[in-house]
Amino acid sequence: MGLPPGSRIGPYEVVSSLGAGGMGEVYRARDPRLNREAALKVLPALFANDPERMARFEREAQVLASLNHPGIATLYGLEDSGATRALVMELVEGPTLADRIAGGPIPLADAVAIARQIAEALEYAHERGVVHRDLKPANIKVTSEGVVKLLDFGLAKALDDSPVSGNIQDSPTLSLPATRTGVILGTAAYMAPEQARGKPADRRADIWAFGVVLAEMLTGRRLYSGETAAEILANVIARDPALETLPSGVPAAIRRLVTRCLEKDPKQRLQAIGEARIVLEGGLAQEAAPPAASVRSTKLWALVAALILALGSLAALALMHFRESPPAERPLRYTVDAPPKSSIESFAISPDGRHLVMSAATEGKRQLWLRTLDSLQAQPLAGTEDAVYPFWSPDSRNIGFFAAGKLRRTAVPVGTVQTICDAPGQALGGTWNQDGVILFVSGEQNPVLRVSAAGGRPVPLSVRGRFPVFLPDGRHFLYNTGGKGVLLAAIDSPAGRQILPDNSSIAYAPPPPGSRTGHVLFIRDETLMAQRLDATTLQTSGEGFPVAEQVTPGILMVYGPVSVSANGTLVYQAGLRSGQSQLTWYDRSGKVSEKVGAPGRIYEFSLSPDGRTVAAPRYPMPDIWLLDLARASETRFTFDPKYDAGPIWSPDGRRIAYSSQRSGVSNLYLKDAGGAGEETLVVDTPNAKYATDWSRDGRWLVYSEFDKARNQDLLVLPEPGSGKKPAAFLATEFGETQGVFSPDGRWMAYASNESNRFDVYVRQFPTGAGKVKVSVDGGIRPRWRADGRELFYQGLDGKLMSVAVKAVTTPGPSFDAGKPQMLFDTKVVYRQPGYAAHLYEVSPGGNRFLIAVGLEDAASSRMTVVVDWLAALRR
């Protein structure tokens, strides 16, 4: 909210609003002590509440406040008022240079006078080691007396988040790598090519911007333009400035100055702005004329030389005409980082290529962030806590997303969050067509569901898959099945047909203007690929071709980090470790005691009863492997080409139960742990299911199964492998999952979302009586100590909790549990808390915990943006 007139920040009284800029809202204010007016720049809350950034900013402010030059607006100081922080600046009256240029070319004499003053101010600052970094007409004021004032000098520096140095003279003003924060400082049309590429900016970046400003004053038009910041950046890097548009009356010396300032190679650019000042001080003087006596002879020799030169040029042009190829088009690539101290989990670029929405997690807390690609930073979207897998409406005005078991939407840039419908289970993507129809998937093996974007009851289609993507006609869509590759279907068609065999989520790039050929983007062997798809015939053509290397799908091969806009802007994440983790033993205080095995894509795992072997699926290979902890050796356990997951050991360690999709749905199988013999199918039903525990006496296998409403129920299989039928243990309208037997078999601990979040409960087994809520503030993944006297669970924030059990063996419905106590923070927070897999194990004595710890991956907080990604194909 803005500051109303009369409000105060420190001693300053707000008079009126002056507008908003990259550094926040700007107000006219009055200082009653000195009886003078000032400009208050109120810093954005996201910035002002970041202690590290504020420490850097305060240090930079000390440097900037030391600048004392009539051409630089003075920084008076900083003021705090509660949660509001503001810069106090000299109030400069008069129009900006941008306002002057908007009225057309500025007369030559005036333009030179203004440019000379700009150069003088820059020269003063550069001599003191301070660079503006955001020089542009909007940051230049020209008073009624013709005095030039540079505004916001060096303020863009405050957006850096690198470590703070205590020495003011060590200010890194001259060496800010823009890609460190994912922010390319400055405004796109005035950035030097090195800034546009995300490289460090020094005084030569100001010299480039000075050249652009001078050219625009003389021509009255933008030197670099485009519909988006990304397009402008591409032009800055790839295109030479159109200096032929300079008026004919501009002296040659000033033309040469502009040319020198706009050299793309900073080493060839004008090296000191003082040289520009010298040129401008004599810029209107006439060029020296040749002596009169030599004019006639000079003309004669000039004519002869011109004829010779013309003949030579014609010959050279004739030769070059047949040999020269046009300059190759190259797509512009740059990086965008996640919000500070967060990692990106999913993202989507808007169809118009102007906005990027990200689901980013900061210390386990996830929400959506919106970044306009021509802005300096992302902003959080209110009401989107725990949101995943965002997707856009075709008009780029709304975002759909999944959160708390619901499909929701919010308007851009700021809108009220609305619930569209229920979406229980694991979110698996959505897509939105021009008729207001949304297709989405929630819960593994669920059908693709159709619902109105205005809300209503979802209607299942006749196809099952994940991550649907509408094609331009709004009727056909692509989706991935996990086992049958990428299929194409229609909302009114009974079945889909395969167009690609690859197990990858997909993105679709519509045909460019004048073409019918779009492209399906997918991941194959950690390479981002593109396959041509005719938008009219819906037929593929040619072979798939690589677009980018080291692009890996997310864990469980569910999500490919790729998105593309309708105007050809591609966003992807490269270099991800794709969920790589390290099996690590921790003690009860959270101290690492031992790392076991090699790092890999281990997500779920099960520890054998003797503690010697871990069974775990290894991704991207869809099979279970056995890891010998003592010898650090691995043996492949399953060999089916479909996904095998969720291993559970029998109490004697001789068999392993697991889920497999080999029949099209996750069914339960048994196999000898030594690898001998064939698998035995023990539970075959139409719904996906995952085993979660095996009772210590070997009599019962408990598993979680999706019901018709797509919630999860707990069922038990008596005497696994005997042929007996399973029976329901707990089936309600809520989701019950992650069931584990107490060591004596009298109790079942499990997780349920009956309180609108997951908590851990305990019930008697097999009656289901005597329900006791164990967790506080949410909980998942219960585990028992071997003697049954302690129950562990993980909080929704990743903290490992311990609950003392005082009467686990007492007959009857009573269960006496103590108050949960935190042991340590695992820093592992799961996107789908209801997923049934084992994600940590407890040693028999309860003094050690085996956790698959995700390896820190800087690439998870960075995205690559490619403007006009198809340009490489036209080369």
N, C-alpha and C positions, 0 to 999 in steps of 0.2 A: 504494500500500500504506500502511496505517496505521503509526503509530509505536508500537512495543511498550513496555510499562512498563520503565523503567530507561534508555531511550535519552535522549540529551541534545541540546538545542539551546542552544548557548552554555553558560551556567552552569546552565540550568534542566533538571531531571531530570523526565521524564514519569512521572506517577503512574498515570493512567488516562484513558480516552477519555470525553469528555463529549457527543460527537455531532458532527454536521456541519451547516453552514449555507451561506448564499450566499457567504461569504467563505472557505470551506474547512473543514477538520476542526478540532475544538476539543478540547483536552486539559487535564486538571488537571495542574499541574506544581508543583515545589517549588524555591525558590531557597535553596540551602544557605547562601549568604553572609548573607542577611537572615533566614533561618529563617521564611520566609513562603510561602504558596501563591499561585499565579497561574493565569490561564487563558491557554493558548497557542492562538492561532488560526493554523494553518498555511495559508499562502496556496497556492492551486492553482498547479501548475507552469507552466501556460500563462500565468498572470498574473505569477508571480515571475520568470520568465525574460524578460520583456519590459522592457528597460531604460527605455524611455520611460514606461511605466506605473509602474514602480517609482520613478522620479524624481518623478513626480507624487504617488505615494502617500506617499513620504517627506516631501514638502513638506506634504501634508495632515496627516500624522501629527504634524508639529511644531505645527501649529495646534491639533489635537485634544488633544495632550498639554498644551497651555497651559490647557485647561479645568479648573478646580479648583472643583468644586461637589459637595456631598454627594449630589445626585440624579443624577450622571453617573458611570458607571463609568470609572475612571482608566485612561488608556493609559500604561503604564510605559515602553515602548520597542519597538524592533525587534531581532530576533536572526537571525543567519545561521548555518547549519551545512551546509557544502557547498552542495548545490543546494536545500536546504530553507530557506525564509524564513518567519518567524513574527512575529506581533504578540504582545506581552506585555501582557495586560490584568489589571485588578483582578478577582479571583475573587469573584463575588457568589453567595452561597448562597441557597437558597429557590426556590419555584416561580415560574414566569413568570406574568404576568397572563393569558396565554392559558390556562394551567392553571386559574386561578381562574374564568375565564369559562366554561370547559367544564363546571364544576360547577353552572352556573345563574346567575341574576341575582345581582349583588353587592348587599348591603344598601345603602340610599341613603347612610347616613352614611359607610360604608367607601368607597363609590364616589366620593363627593365628596372625601374625604380623599386618596385615591389620585390623583384628577384634579388636585387642587390642587398636589400635589408634582410631577406631570408638568409642569404649567404653569410652576411655579417654575423647574424645570430648563431647559425650553425658553426661558423668558424670559431666563435667564442667558446661554444660548448665542446666542440671536438678538441680544442686545445686543452681542455680540462678532463678529457677522457669520457665524456658523456655523449651518447648517441640518442637521437630522437626515436628511431625505429618505426614511427607511425606518421611520418610527414605526409600530409595530404591537404588539399584546399580547405577541407572542413575543419582542420586544426590550425588554420591561419586566419587571424583577424586583421582587418584593415580599418583603422579608425577614420573618423571624418577628417582628421588632419593628415591622413595619408601615412600614418605610422603603422608599421607591421608588428604584430605580436604572435609568436608561436605558442600554441596551447598544448597541454598534455605532454610536455616534454619528458620523454623517458618513462611515462606512466605504464606503458605496455609491459615494461620490465617486471612489474609486480606480479604478472601472471606466471612467472617461473616458479617451480616448486623444488628446485635443487637445494641441497643443504645450505644452511645459512652460515656465512663467515662472520666473525666478530669484527673484522677490520674494515672500516669504511673504504679505505683506499684499495681494498681487494675486491671492490664491486665488480661482478662479472658482466658489467654493462656491455662490454665489447665482445662477449663470447657466449651467447645464449643459443644452444642448439634447440631450435623450435620444436623438433620432434620429441624432446624430452617430456613435454606436457601434452603433446598432440595438438599444440596450438601453433599456427604459423602467424607470428606477430605482424601487425600492420594490416592495412586494408589491401585487398587483392590487387586492385588496379594500380597501386603505387608500390608494390613490393618489387624489390630487385629479384632477378632470376634465382640467385642463391637463396634468398628468403623463401621464394615459392617452392624450392626443392627441399625446404626444411633444414638448410645449412646455417651455420652461425652467421650473424649479421654484424658488420662493423660500420665505420663511418662511410664506407663506400656504398652501403645500402641507402644512407641518407642522400648521398650524391646522386644515385639513380633516381630516387624519389624527387629530388630537386629538379632534375632534368625533365621528368614527367610533368611536374607542376608548371615549369617554365613553358614547355611545349603547349600545354593546355591553355595557359593564359594567352598565348599568341594565336591559337587556332579557335578557341572557344568551344572545343569538343574534347571528349575523352580520348586519350591515346590508346587505352586498352579497355575493351568492354566485353560483355557477354551476359547471358541470362542468369548464370550462377557464378559463385566465387570460383568453383572448380574450373569452369570454362574460361574465366578470366586468367586464372593461373596458368592454364594450358597455353593461352595466347602469349602471356608474358614470357614463358619459357621458349616457345616454339617460333614465334613470329617476330620479325624485326619491326621496330617502331616506324610508323608511317610518317616520316619526317618530310616527305614531299608535300604534305598538306600545310607546311609553314608558309605564311604569306610571302609573296615575292619581295616585299620591301624589307624583310628582316636582314640586317647586315650579315656578311659572310662570317665575321668573327663570332657572332652569336649563334649562327647555324653550326659552326664547328664546335662551339661550347656544348650545345645540346647533344650533338653527335657523340662527343667525348663522354658526357655524363651518362649516355644510354648505351654504352658498350656492355654487352652481356657478360663478358669475361671481366670480373672485378680487377684482374691484374692489368687489363688494358684500359680500364675506366680512368677518368680523371681521379687523381689520388688525393687531392686536397681541395676542399671547398673554397679555400682562400684564393686559389687560382681562378675560380669562377668569379669571385668578387672583383679581381683585378680586370678581367675581361669586361665585366658589366660596367665598371667605372668608365671605360672608354668605348663602350659598345656602340654608341651612336655616331662616333667619329667617321668621317668619310675614309674609304680605303685610299691609300696613296696612289696618285695617278702616275703613269709613265711619263718621262720627259717628252716634250712636244717634238723635239728634233728627231727622235727615233720612231715616231709613230708610223710614218710611211713605210720605212724599211721593215718595221715589225709586222705591219699588215701583210706585206708581200711574202715574207718568210712564213708567216702564220698560215697564209692560204696554201702554200706548197706543202707545209707540214700536215695541214688538215686533209689535203687530197691523199697523201701517202697513208696517213693514219686510217682514213675511210676505207681505202682499198684493202689494207691489212685486216681491218675489222670485219669487212664483208667476207673475206676468205675464212677468217676464224669462225664467224657465225655460221657460215655454210657447213663447216666441218662439225661444229658443236651441235648443230640442229639435228644431225642424224645420230650423234653419240650421246647426247646429254639426256639424262632421265630426270624427271621432276624430283624435288626434294622429298625424301621419304617422310610420310606421316608417322609420328610416334605417339602412342598414348602417354598422357601425363600420369605419373604415379606419385603419390605422397602418402604419408601416414597420419592417422588420427588416433589419439590415445583415449583410454577410458577416463572417467572422472578420477580425481586424485585418490590414490590408495585403494583402488578397486580393480576387479577383473571382470572382463566381459564374458557373459555366458551365452547370449544370443543377441541378434541385432537384425535390423531391416532398414534399407534405404527407401525413401518414399518414391512412388512412381514418377514424380516430376524431378527427382534428383536433388531436391533442395534440403531435405531433412534426413537425419539419421537418428533412429531410435535404438537404444541399447538397454538390455537387461543386464545390469552390473551389480556385483556383490561387493560390499564393503564390510569387512569384519563380520561376515556371515549374514548381513542384512542386504536383501536384494530389492531393487526397485527399478522402474524405468527412468531413463534419462533421455532428453531430447537435445540434439545439437543441430542447429541450422548450419549448413556447411560454409556459409560466409560469416559465421560468428566466431568468437574466440574461445568459447567454452560451452560445455553441455549444462543443461539445467534439469534438476529432478522434476518428475511429474507427480504431483500430489495424488494420493489415493491409489498408487500402483505398487504398494508394498507386496513383495514376494511374487511379482509378475515375471512370467517367462514367455518366450516365443512370440514376440510382438509381430503383427502384420498390419498392412495399410489398406485403407479403402482406396478405390481407384482414383478418386479426386485428390488424394493426399491430404485430406482434411481430418481424418479420424484414424485411430490406431486400435486394433483389436488385440487382446492379450488374454492369458490364462493366469488366474490367481485364486488361491483358496478354494479350489474345486469348482470355479465358475469361469465362464467365458464372459469377458467384459470389454468395454470400449471407452475411449475418451477422445475428446476433440483436441485439435492442435491449433494454437500452442497451449492454451489453458482451457480445460473444460471439465465438467462434472463427470465422474466415472459412473457408468451405467452398467448394470448386469444384464447380459443378453439371455443367458440360460445356464443351467447346471452343466458342469463339465468335470465329473469326478474321475479319479484315476490319473495316470500319467498323461500330461499334455503332450500331444504329438502333432502340433501345427495347425494353422488355419489359413484360409484365403478368402478374398472378398471380391465379388464381381460388380459390374456397373449397374446391375438390377437390384442391388441391395441384398444379395444372397451370400451367405457365409457357409463354407464347408470347413469342417474341423474334425479332429480326431482326439479323443481322450481315453486313455486306457489301452493297454496293449491288446491287439487282436480285435479292437472295436471296429465296427463299420465306420465308413466315412459318414458323418452326420451333416444334414442340411438344416439351416435355420435362417430366419430373417434377421438382418442386422438390427431391426427395430425391436427384436425380442420375440420370444415364443417358445414352443416346444420343439425340440430337434426331431427331425425325421431321418431315420437311417436309410442310406442308399444300399444298393446291392453289392457293393465292393468293400473290401477291408484293406486298410493300408495305413499310411502315415504321411504327414507333410504334404497335403494336397496343394496344387498350384493351378489357378485358373489360367487358361489360354485367353487371348484377346477377344474371342467371340463370346466369352462369359458363359458358355455352355459346356465346353470340353475342359477337362482338367487332367493334370499329371499327378501321379502319386507313387510312392515307393512301398513295396510290400515286404521288404526284408528278405524274402526268399525267391521271389520271381522277378526282381529287378524293378525298373521304372515302367509303369503302365499308363496308358491313356484311356480315359473313359469319358462319359458324358453324364450330366445330372439326370437325364432321362433314359440312360442306356443300361441294359441289364448286366453288362460285363465289360471288363477292360481288356486291352490288348497290349502286349509288351512292345516297347520301343527301344529299351536298353536293358541289358542283363545285369547292370551294376547295382550293388546294394548301397545306395546313397540317396539322401534327400536331394532335392533338386531346386534350381531356380530357373526362371524362364526369362530370356531377353527378347522382347517383341521385335518384329522386323523394323529396320530403320525406314524412314520415308522413301517411298518409291520402290520398296522391295517387299517380297512375300516371305522371305526367309528369316525366321527367328532362330534362336539357339537355346537348347537345353544345356544348362550348366550343371555338372555333377562331379563327383570325386571318384577317381580310379587310381588305386595304388599310390595314394598320397599326392596325386597330381590333379589340379583343377582342370577339367576337360570341358569342351564345348562340342555339341552335336547339332548340325543343322536340322531344322524342322520347319517345313512349309506350313505357314499359318492357315492356308486355304485347304490344301489336300490332306494336311495332318500326317504327312509322310516324311520320314527322315531321308537324308541324302548324304553321300560321301562318308568319310571316316571321321570319327571324333578326333579333335586336335587339342594339344595342350595349351592352357592359358597361363597357368602359374604352377610352380613347384612347391613342394612341402606344405601342401594344404591337406590337413587331415580331419576326418570326421570326429565328432565328439564320442564320448564313451558310449558303449553299446551300439555304436554305428548309427545312432539315432539322428543326430543333427550335423549337417554340413555347414560350416561357418562361411556362407556365401549369400550375397544378395545383390540384385541388379535392378536399376531403374529403367523406365521406359525410354529415357533419352540417352542411354548408353553409359551410365556411370556404374561401375562395378565396385563392390566392397567385399573383401574377404580377409580372413586371418590366415597367416602363413607362419611356419616355424613352430606351431604348437606341438607340445609333447603329447597331445591328444590323450590327456588323462593319465599320463604315466605316473606311477606311484612306487613307493618303496615300502616293503613290509618291514615294520619296525616294532620292537618290543619296548614298552614304557613301563616304569615302575609306578607306584601309586601316587607319587608326587608329580608325575609328568616328565620325569627325566628319562632320556633315551638310554636304554641298557644294551641294546643290540640291534643291528640291522641284518636281515636275513635275505638271501637270494639277490638276484639282479633286479634293477628297476624294470618295470614293464607296465602294460596297461592292465593292471590288476584292480578290479573294482569290488568284486565280492569274492569271498573265499571261506573255506571251512577247515578248521584244524582237526587233525585226527585225534582220537581219544588218548593215544600215547604221547601226543605233542610233538611227533617227529616229522609229520608230513602235512603239507598244505595242499588242498585241492582247490583250484581256481580256474575260471575261464581266462584264456589269454586272448586279448583282442589285438589286431583285427581278425585273427583266426578264430572261427566260431566253435572252438573245442575246449574241453577241460584238460588241464595239465596237472600233474602231481609234482610238487616241489619237495625234495628231501632237504630238510633244514640243516642237517648235520653236514651233508656233502655238497650242498648248494647245487644239486643236479636236478634236472627236470625230465619227466617222462610224460609223453602224450597219453591221455587216458581214453578220450573219445575220438572217433574218426569220421563221424557223419558230416556231410557238407552243410547241413542246417545248424542253427544255433543250439548249443548245449550250454546250460548255465545252472546256477543254484545248487551246487553240490552239497550233500548232507551225509556225514559218515554214520554208519550203524554203530551202536555202542561198543561192539567188539572189534570195530575197525576193519571188518572183513568185507563189507559192502558199502557202496556209495549210491545214494538216490540222487537224481537230478532231473531237471526239466529239459525237454528237447522239442524243437519245432519241426522235426522231420515229417510229421503228418499234417503240417499246416497250422497247428495250434500247439501251445506248450503243454505237453502231457508228461506224466511222471514215469521214469524208467529206473531200473535197478541194474547194477553191474558189479561183478566181483572186483574188489579194490586192487587185486593183483593183476587185473587185466585179462584174466582167463575167461573163456566162455562168451556168450552173446548177451546183449542187453535184454532185459525183460520189461515189457510194457505192463505197468501195474495200475495206472489210472488213465482212462481214455474217455474224456468228456468234451463237449463242444467249447468249454470255457478255458481260458488260460489259467495256469496254476503253477505254484512254486512251493516246494517243500521247505519247511523252516526249522524242523527239529525231529529227532528220533528219541523216544523215551529210553531211559537207562536200562530198563528190563527188556528192550527190544520188541515190545508188543505193539507199539503204536508209532505211526508216522503222521505228524501233523503238517498240513499244508494250507496255503491261502489260495482261494479260487474266486475269480470274478463272477458275480451273479448277474442276473438279467438286467438289473438296474445299473450295472457296471460298478457296484461297490464290491468289496472283498468280504468273503466269509471264511471262517475257519472250519476245516473238515479234518477228520482223522481216518487213517487207513489201518485196520487191525491186521497184525501179523503180516507185514509187507512181504509180498512174494507168494503168499499162500493162495491167492485167488479170491480172498474175501473182499466184499464191497465196502467202499468208504461210507462214513456217516457224518452228518453235520454235528459239529460241537457248538458253534455259535454263528447264527445267521440272523441278522437284523437289517433294518433299513440303513444302518451305518456301515462303515468300513472297518472290519476287524482283520488284523494281519500280524505277522511276525510272532506267531505263537511259539512258546518254548516251555517244555515240561520242567517242573521242579525235579531235583535229583531223586526224590522218593516217589515221583509220579502222582502225587496227590493234588497238585496245583498246576494251573496253566497261566503263565504271564503272557501278555499280548499288548498290542497297541491298537487303539480305537479312536476314531474322530467323532465320537458321539457328542463331544462338547464343542464342536466346530473347530477343533484342532486335535492333533494327535496327543494322547496321553497314554501312560502305561497303567494297565489294570491287572488284577489277579483274580481268578475264579477257581473253584474246586473242579477237579477233573475226576470222573468224566461227567458229573452232573451239571456243571456250569453254574452252580449256586454260589452264594457268598461273594458277590462282586466287591472288590476293594480297589479304590483308586490309589495308586502308589506315587505317581509323579506329581510334581508341583510346577506350574508354568510350562506344561507340555513335556512330552517325552516319547522316545521311540527306542527300538532295538533292546529289549530286555535280555539280560543274561544272568544265569545263576552261578554262584560259587559252588564248587563240587559238593560241599557239605550242606548246602541249602540254607545257610545262615546269613547269606548276604545276596541281595539282588542289585544288579547294575543296570543302568540305562543311560541313554544319551539324550541330553536336552536338545530342544529344537535349535539352540544356539551353538551346538557342538560340544558343550561341556559334558564330561563323563561324571555321572552321579552314582552314589552308593546309598543303598537303603539297608539298614540292619533288619533281619528277619528273626523275630523272637519265638515264634510258635508255628513254624512251617509244618511240623509233624503232628500237631494237635488234631485229633479227629473232630469232625464237625465243620461248620461253615466259617469259624472264626479264623482270622488271619491278622497277626499282630506285626505291623511294619513300623519301623522308626521313621524319623524325619530325614528326607533326602539330604545328603552331604556331597558337596562338589569335591571331586578328586583333582581333576585338572581339565584344562581346555584342550580338546583334541584338535581344534581349528579345522575340523572337517564337518561341513554343513551340507546336507544333501538336498538337492532340488526337489526330489519326490520323497518326502518322509514316509509315505505309506508303502514304498517299494519293499518287497518281501525278502530281499537278499541279505545274507550275512555280511556285515561290513566291519566287524571287529570281533575278536575272540578273547576269552579270559583264561588264564592259567588255572589249573585245579585249585590252587591255594588262594586265588584271587589277588595275588600280589604283583602280577604282570599282565599287560594287555597288548595284544598284537593288533596293530592298526596299519592299514594301507594308507600311507601318508603321501598326499599329492606333492609331486616335485614342483618347486616354485618355477614359474614359467613367465618370463617377462613378455613373451609374445601374446599371452592371454589378455594383456591390457593394451594391445595395439592392433589396429586394423589398417589394411592397405586400401587406399582409394585409387581407382584407375578411371580417369576421365577418357571417354571415347575408347573403350577397351577394344573395339573392332578395328581401330586404326592400324594395328599391327597386321591385320589380314590384308589391308589395302596397300601395304608396302611392296 
